């Protein structure tokens, strides 16, 4: 399992971070930024657990598999959120003002 490549969405993350500076209330940009960070952390944690188990035998196989499954579900959720945001943007861009 490879870690999440955040370079593809770096500009979106930077825009989200700039948009939420100084805001006390949660915003969609902040929520997406948090989801992206959580997904990346889960991917890295699952990869580390796998490497520890494979290389040094540390941990239990079912714990490693559980972490990998959680990372996979989180990544799929992130993709669905991205798809919904893209669809919403496309729909909004079609509206005539």
N, C-alpha and C positions, 0 to 999 in steps of 0.2 A: 504494500500500500504506500503510495507516494504522498508526501505532504501537499496540502492545498497550495496551489500556485496563485498567490495573491497579486502577482505582478499584472495579471490580466485585468484586475479590477482596482488597481492602485489609484487611478485618477478618480474613480467613483468614491473610493474610501476617503481620499483627500478632500473631495468636494463635500462629502458627508461630515467630515470632521470640521471643516471650515464653517459649514452651515450651522453647526450646533454649538459653536463657541459662544459663550455668554448666555446660552439659553438654560433656564432652570427646569423647564418642562421637557419630558421626553418627546422626541419627534421621530417621524419615520426614518429620517436619515441616521439619527442616533441609534435607533433600534437595528437598522440594517448593519451599521458599523459594528455594533455589539455582536450581532449574529455572525458576522464575518470573522471577528476576532475569536469568538467561541468555537467556531468551526475549525479554524486554523489550530487552536490550542488542542482540540479533541484529536485532530489528525496527527499532530506532533506527539501527543501522549500515547496514542495507539501505536504509532511507529516505534517509539522508544520502548514500549512494553513488549512489542514483537521482537525487537533487536535484543533486549535483555533476555527474553526467554530463549531465543534461537542461539545466541552466542554464549551465554553463561548459564542458562538453565534457571534463571531467577524467575520466580512467580509461578503461577498455575496457568495451564493452558486455557481453562474456561474463563479466567479473568482476562487473558489476552484477547480471546475471541469476543468477550463481552465489550471490551473497549473498542475493538475494531468495528463491531456491529453498531455501537453508539456513534462512532465517528462517521460511519456510512450513512446512518439515518440523518444525522445532523447535516451532512453534506448534501444529501438529497433534498432535505427541507430548504437549505439555502438555495439550491437550484430552482426549486419551485417558487420560492419568494421572488427570486430574480426574474423568472419567467412571467409571473403575475405583474411585477412592476413594469416589465418591458411591454406586456400586453396593454396595461393601463396607459402607459405613455403613448403607445401607438394609437390607442383609441382617443386619447385627448388631443393628439396632433391632428386627427381627422376632423375634429370639431371646428366649425366655422364661427368665428367671433364677429 
